[in-house]
């Protein structure tokens, strides 16, 4: 399993939200490019970047867009980028800027047919879906959209079934209740996801706090783990990260 560091951008700064709440954002002083170089030195080969302003507003933020282009040019990492990518033009723009993979969120629910076309046209390695969930009392994963601001009635499994005949490969799933909370990942959710859809390369996001969590995710069959806060705050010793960083 690969560990992918995450940088979330809001108003041109690196932040972390707590449980997807824009009113509970923690800003970090480090420059984004310096963070990317730090993660590359640790041994990372990919970086996950989210334009939070774009996710909420439905259009890419110019300041964040410039930072993403700089990261693509100068970080030495492969970038996957999401937030506000809702049209073919949006995808073309980020890919032309040097981003390796575009991450599609809300549009996967509102226009699955278009997203299937994008996967076919741009290639399965260049498109990922970001499916963010909040669990019902009985553990049923229901999807949120628009930067986690809108709860839907749709199930994670239902939406994925719409892509069963496509060449969808990469899916990033976030349990929003755990995001930024350092409460541990929802291992049961990802184990169920890997069992139901074994051909998908699952990326798990939300709650990672230590190397034990990373090992648990690896054991349940996910391909990658996304970590923001634990890495930003140096909560996991470098030697414990090495098994999950390809260039360490």
N, C-alpha and C positions, 0 to 999 in steps of 0.2 A: 504494500500500500504506500502511496505517495502522499506526503504532507505538502499542502499548498498554502503558503501564507496569504493572508487577505489584507487589503487596504481598502477602506471605505472612505469616499470623498464627499464632503459637504462644504459648500462655499469655498472650495479650493483647499480645504484642510483635511488631514487624516482624522477621522473620528470613529468611535464605536457607539452604536445604539444599544440600549438595554431592551431586549424583547421587542425590537422593531419600533420603539417609541421615539419619534423625532424630538420630543420634549425632554428625553433623558439621554442626551448625547454627551459623550466624553471626548473632548478634543485632545490630541496628542501633539506636542511641539515639534517632533521630528519631521524633517522634510521628506516628502514621498520618495524622491530618488535616493536619498540616503538610506531610508528603510529598505528599499529594494536591493541596494548594494549590500546591506547587512544580511538580508536573507539569502542573497546569492553566495556570500562568503560562508554562510552556514552550510550550504550545499543544496539549496532549493534550485529547481530548474523551471518552475512555473510560479506565477503570481496571479492571484485573483483580485480584480479591482471592480468596485461597485460605485457608480455615479448615483449617490443617494438622491441628489436633487433631480436627476433625470428620472429615477424610479418613481418619485412622488409626483413630478410635474408632467411626465410623459414626453419629455424632450431633453436631449442632452444639454448639460450646462456648459457654456463656452469655456469657463475657467477650468472646470474639471476635464473637459475635452483636451485642452492644451496640456494638462498634466499627464493625461493618459498617453498622448502622442510622445511626450518626452520620455515616459517610462518605456514605451515600445522601442524608441530609438536607442536609449542609453543604459537601460538596466541590465542588459545581458540575459534577461529572463524571457520565457514565453509568457505572453499575457492572455488571460481570458477575462473578458470585460462584459459587465451587464449594467443595467440601469437606464431605462428610457429608450431601449432599442425596440421599436415597435413597427418599423417599416423596412422594406428592402433597402431603401436609401440609407437608413441608419446603419444597417449592417455593412453595406458597402463602404461607408465612411470609416468605420472603425477598422475594418480589415485593410483598407488602403492606408491607414495610419500605421500599420505594422502589427496590429493585434492578431494573435494566432487563432483565437476562438471567441465568437460572439455568443453572449448568454441571453436567451430570450425568456422573459417571464410572463407578463400578463397576456401577451398576444397568443401564447400557447393555449389559453383558455378561450379567448374571444374569437380567434381565427385560426383554428388548427390546420385548416387546409392550406393557408398561406405559409405557415411554418413548415409543413411537410414539403412544400415546394422549395423553400429556402434550404432545407436539409439536402434535398436532391440537387439543387443548383450549386450551392457553395461547397457541399461535401460534408459527410458526417463528422469529420474531425474538426470542422470549423464552426459548428453550431452546437450549443448545449442548451438544454432547458433548465430554468431555475423554477422549481416547484416548491413553494413555501407553504408550510402547513401549521395549523393549530389543531390540537387534538381535542375531540369531544370527551365528555366524561367517560365514555366507554372505550376510548383510545382510537376512535375513528379519525383518520387524518383528513381534515377539510382544508381546502386551498384558500390562500389570501392573494390579493393582487394589489397593484399600484403602490409599491413600496410598503407592503404589509398593512396598508391602511384600510383595505376593504375585505371583509370576510365574505366568502361565497359558500354556497351549499354543495359545491362539487367535491367529489372525493379524489384523492391522489390517484387511486387505482383506476377510476373511471377515465380520467384525462389521459393517463398513460395508455389505456386500451385503444384510444383514438389514434395513437401513433404506432400501433403494433405492426402494421403493414409497411411502415416506413423504415428507413435505415437509421433511425435515431440510435445514437450510441451513448452520449453523455447526458446525464441528468444530475443536477445539483439539488439536493433536497435539504431544506432548513426547517428544523423544528423551532419556530419563532419563540416559543416560551422559554427556550434554553439559550437563545442567542445572546451573547454578551453577559450571561449570568454566571459563567464558570460553575455550572451545576452538574456537569457531566453530560455527554451526548445521549441521545435516545437510541441506544443500541438495539432495543427490541424493534423499533420502527425500521431501522436499516436492515436488520436481519430479515424482517418480513418482506421488505422491498426487494432484497437480493433473491429471496426465495420465489417471489411472484414473477419477477422479471430478471432472470439470470443473465440475459444477453446484454443488459444495460450496464455500462461502467458508471456505478453510483459514486457520487461525491457527497460526503456527509458534512453537514455544517450545523454548528450550534452546541455550545456547552463544553468544549474541550478545555481541560484544565491541567492534564498531566500526561506522562508517557503511558500510564496504565490505560487511560481512555483511548489513546492511539492504538494500543495493542488490542483492546476490545473491539474497536472498529475494524481493524485488520482481520480479526478472527471471524467477524460476522459477514465478511465478503464484499465490503466496499472497496472501490478502486483508489479513492483519494479522500483525504480529510482536509477540510478547510478550517484554518485557525486564524483568528484575528487577535482578540484580547490577550490570550495566554502568551502569544509571541511578542506582542507590543510591550507587554509588561515583564518580559523575561522570566516567566513563571516556570518554564521547563528548561533544565540544564541542557547545554548544547550536546553533551555526550549522549543524553537520552533521546535527543531528536535524530541523531545520525542514522539509525536504522530506517528512518522514514524519509530521508533526504537523499535523492539519487547521486548527488555530487559531493556528498560529505566525505 
